[in-house]
Amino acid sequence: MTTWEPTWPGRPSGTTSLASRIGVLRTARGWTQQQLADRLGISRVAVSHLEAGINSPDARTVALLGSAFGLEPHEVVAGTDYPAAKADRLPLVVARHTEVAHQVALMEADLAWVEGPTRVADAAVADAVRARWRHALRVLAKAVVDPEEQALLRAARRRVADDVTDPRP
């Protein structure tokens, strides 16, 4: 007589584990577990447990992961073993860009306006725009601790440095 042994349903076919996806997304960005943990506001051990599949992230953590990786929460869990019932409760959107990225994009738009081929503004206005951005970026740099954002700010500050000459004839 054979005995019945209960089995776990396992992972649905054609899916990957959320744990491995988190690890792949993290390493693709060149981040350590500690760097991801700092971005999420959790411990390095908690990130290790997420990547090992020991713990499953709650909706808040999935939303934070999405924001850190520049994805929507549903994109983080799509095609993984994350439970569908939990995925249904995820927020549809999260903030995918940091304040630094947002401000640098605004600066680039302003500079395109004053330096681009259509050059809407005269030299005095262009100088005023650069001066405004030098000040705004200096203030923003005081609050930034992330190395990638610091590099982004350094590049932006070089872009509006005092010694930039007006490219117009």
Secondary structure, DSSP 8 states (H G I E B T S, - for coil): ------------TT-B-HHHHHHHHHHHTT--HHHHHHHHTS-HHHHHHHHHTSS---HHHHHHHHHHHTS-HHHHHTTBSS-HHHHTTS-S----S-HHHHHHHHHHHHHHHHHSTT--S-HHHHHHHHHHHHHHHHHHHTT---HHHHHHHHHHHHHT-TT------
